[in-house]
Amino acid sequence: MADGVRPDSYEYERVLRSECGYSGYLPWWDAKQDGHDIFTSPMWSASHGFGGNGAYDPTAVIQFLNITADGGGCLVDGPFKDTVIHVGYTNDTSYHERCIKRNIIRFPASRWFTPAAEQDALASQDYERFAVVLEGDGDPNTNLGIHNTGHMSVGGDVRSPSSPSLSPSSPADTVYR
């Protein structure tokens, strides 16, 4: 887990406990259980999860994978549907009010969210191999990696090529870590 993620995870859990009265452990998404069909994951349940896809946005193309998905816009259901966040869409740090976006796609999850990929990471004999399995080899056609698959499969704010710092604006990002 990248060093920048640890403070986000800590703060997410702290807020769950102090502001929401949550007394359990930090929720975690075992994505390999859902790689066969990410859309059927309980993670995206409107009543018990983070809500489903965003509204259809035809401009939400995932460039380097050349995929247009069914979502891309503001969340249409679930507990964060009407949540207003205060960040822009790019590296613009000025104040913005907007919704949380999501653009779930099947392809990366079905290829890299698998028990075999997890076993490959755990069986790595050195950090270099572990890093490649986790982060990919730089070519999304050959090995996107487990971590990058989360960003690509969930899409929307979690997969912002213009500003990777937007990932924490989606509550789904923290449980994926």
JOCORVEN-V586772 format. One record per pair of residues at least 12 apart in sequence whose C-alpha atoms are under 10 Angstrom apart, sorted by the first residue. I is the first residue (numbers start at 1). J is the second residue. Records with the same first field share a line. If there is no record, write none. Layout:
BEGIN
I: J, J
END
This chain:
BEGIN
1: 134, 147, 177
2: 177
4: 165
5: 167, 168, 173, 174, 177
6: 174, 177
8: 168, 173, 174, 177
9: 26, 168, 173, 174, 175, 177
10: 26, 174
11: 174
12: 26, 168, 171, 174, 175
13: 25, 26, 27, 174, 175
14: 26
26: 174, 175
27: 172, 174, 175, 176, 177
28: 43, 172, 173, 174, 175, 176, 177
29: 41, 42, 43, 172, 173, 174, 175, 176, 177
30: 43, 113, 175, 176, 177
31: 43, 109, 112, 113, 114, 115, 118, 146, 149, 150, 175, 176
32: 109, 110, 112, 113, 114, 115, 116, 117, 118, 146
33: 113, 114, 115
34: 109, 110, 113, 114
35: 106, 107, 108, 109, 110, 111, 112, 113, 114, 115, 153
36: 106, 107, 109, 110, 111, 112, 113, 114
37: 105, 106, 107, 109, 110, 113
38: 104, 105, 106, 107, 108, 109, 110, 113, 153, 154
39: 52, 53, 104, 105, 106, 109, 153, 154
40: 52
43: 172, 175
44: 77, 78, 104, 154, 172
45: 77, 78, 79
46: 76, 77, 78, 79, 80, 81
47: 77, 78, 79
48: 78, 79
49: 78, 79, 80, 172
50: 75, 77, 78, 79, 80, 81, 170, 171, 172
51: 75, 76, 77, 78, 79, 80, 81, 102, 172
52: 71, 75, 76, 77, 78, 80, 81, 102, 103, 104, 154
53: 69, 70, 71, 72, 73, 74, 75, 76, 77, 78, 101, 102, 103, 104, 105, 154, 155, 156
54: 70, 71, 72, 73, 74, 75, 76, 77, 81, 99, 100, 101, 102, 103, 104, 155, 156
55: 70, 71, 72, 73, 74, 75, 76, 77, 101, 102, 103
56: 68, 69, 70, 71, 72, 73, 74, 75, 76, 102, 103
57: 69, 70, 71, 72, 73, 74, 101, 103
58: 70, 71, 72, 73
59: 71, 72, 73
60: 72, 73, 102, 103, 155, 156
61: 103, 155
62: 103, 105, 152, 155, 156, 159, 160, 161
63: 161
64: 139, 140, 141
65: 107, 108, 140, 141, 152
67: 105, 107
68: 103, 105
69: 103, 104, 105, 106, 155
70: 102, 103, 104, 105
71: 101, 102, 103, 104, 105, 155, 156
72: 100, 101, 102, 103, 104, 105, 154, 155, 156, 157
73: 99, 100, 101, 102, 103, 156, 157
74: 98, 99, 100, 101, 102, 103, 156, 157
75: 99, 100, 101, 102, 103, 156
76: 100, 101, 102
80: 99, 100, 170, 171, 172
81: 99, 100, 101
82: 98, 99, 100
83: 97, 98, 99, 100
84: 96, 97, 98, 99, 100
85: 97, 98, 99, 100, 169, 170
86: 98, 99, 100, 169
87: 99, 100, 165, 166, 169
88: 163, 166
89: 101, 156, 157, 160, 162, 163, 166
90: 157, 160, 161, 162, 163, 164, 165, 166
91: 162, 163, 164, 165, 166
92: 162, 163
99: 157, 169, 170
100: 156, 157, 158, 169, 170, 171
101: 154, 155, 156, 157, 158, 159, 169, 170
102: 153, 154, 155, 156, 157, 158, 159, 170, 172
103: 152, 153, 154, 155, 156, 157, 158, 159
104: 150, 151, 152, 153, 154, 155, 156, 159
105: 152, 153, 154, 155
106: 152, 153, 154
107: 149, 152, 153
108: 140, 141, 143, 144, 145, 146, 148, 149, 150, 151, 152, 153, 154
109: 146, 148, 149, 150, 151, 152, 153, 154
110: 149, 153
111: 143, 144, 145, 146, 149
112: 133, 134, 136, 143, 144, 145, 146, 147, 148, 149, 150, 153
113: 145, 146, 147, 149, 150, 153
114: 146
117: 133, 134, 145, 146
118: 133, 134, 146
119: 133
120: 133, 134
121: 133, 134, 145, 146
122: 134
131: 145, 146, 147
132: 144, 145, 146
133: 145, 146, 147
134: 146, 147, 148, 149
135: 147, 148, 149
136: 148, 149
147: 176, 177
150: 172, 173, 176, 177
151: 164, 167, 173, 176
154: 170, 172, 173, 176
155: 167
156: 170
157: 169, 170, 172, 173
158: 170, 171, 172, 173, 174
159: 173
END
